[in-house]
């Protein structure tokens, strides 16, 4: 997928609005030059940027350090608190995988809890229908 610099510009401008931040504040917080911030905000120069530039802007905008890199690549940005890994950082990438596995396990645990609740409701319906003298065929109507 081609780099989407217009998506980066939209994301930066929208976030600055959300935070009530102006360009001067962003340049101060990120330590990125006013010229580069302006180019990115206005999408006037589409060229490869340092990962550190996008990382500094992401952090200055209170996002995950890889947020703008993900936006640029058309991916879902990571959440704040997720581990940070670069392509050549094997240990960092393993930390990301471990984090994602923990999230999957937590979600599966939620599904298990819902399954238990559905089973309990079903058993209660069975008991109630039995005490009222209603058979399963009548419940299906």
N, C-alpha and C positions, 0 to 999 in steps of 0.2 A: 504494500500500500504506500502511496506517495505521502510525503510529509504534508500535513494539513496546517499550514501557518495561519490561515484565516480562523481556524478553530482555536488556535493558541491566542490570537488577538481577542476573539470573543470571550474566551475564558478569563484572560487577564482583566479586560475592561469590566466584565460582569462582577468579578470578585472585588475589584477596586471599588465599584459602586456599593456592593454589599458591605464592605468594610469602611466605607466613607473615606477612602484613601485617595490622595492625589498623586500625580506622577513624581513630584519631589519627594514625598514620603516613601514611595516605592523605591526610588533610586537610593535613598539614604539607608533604608532597611536592607536592601539587597546588595548594596555596593556595586550595582551594575550601572554603567554610564547612562546619562539621560538620553544620549543619541540612540543607544541600543534599545532602551525601554521604549522610546518613541517609535522606532522602527517596528518593534514587535507589536506594540499597541495598535498602530495604524496599518500593520501588514504591508509596509512599503518596500521592504527589502527581504526577499525570501532566499535565505542562504543558510547553510549549515551553521549552527551555533554550538558553542561548547556545552557539554552536558552540565558543567558547573554553572553556566549562566542561567540555564533553565531551572537548575536545582536551587540556586540562590533566589530566583524570583518566586519559585514555588514556596520556599520556606518563608520568604518575606510576606507572602499572601496567606500564611497560616495553613498551608497545604502540606501533604506528604512531599518529601523532596523529589520524588519521581512523577509528581502530578502532571506537570506541563510536558514532560517527555512522553507520558502515556497519551495525553491529548494530541500531541503532535503526530504520534503513530496511529491514532484512531483506536486506541485501547481504552478500557475502563480504568480510570485513575485509581491507584491504591488509596486506602484509607489512612488517615493519620494514625501512627502507631504501628503500622505494618513494617516489618523489617525492610531495610534498604539493601539492594544488591546491584552490583554492576555485572556486566556479562563475564568479565574475567575474574570475578570474585566467587570462587567455588563455595567457600564457607558461608558467604552472605546469601548465595542462591539457595543453599541447603536450609538456612534459617527461614527464608521466604517459604520454601516448600513445607517445612515443619509448621509454620504459622498457618498456612492454608489447610494442612491436614487437621490441625486443631479445630479450625473453623468448620470443616466438614464433619468431624466427629461431634462437635456441639450441635450442628444442625440435625445430624442423624439421631442424636439423643432427644432432640425436640420432636422428631417424627415418632420415635419410640414412645414418648410420653403421650402424644396424641393418639397413637394406636391403642395404648392402655386405656385412655379415656373413652374411646369409641367402644372398646370391648366392654368396659364397665357399663356404659349407657345401654348397650345391646343386652347385657345380662339383666339389667334393671327392667328393661322393656319386656323381656321374656318372663321375668318373675311377675310383673304387674299384669301382663296379659294372661298368665296362668291363673292368677288369683281372681281375675275377672271372668274367667272361662272363655277367653278368646283364643282361637288357635292361630297358627302362623299364616294360614291361607287367608283368614279374615284381615290380618294386619297388612297384607300385601295389597289390598284394594285401595 
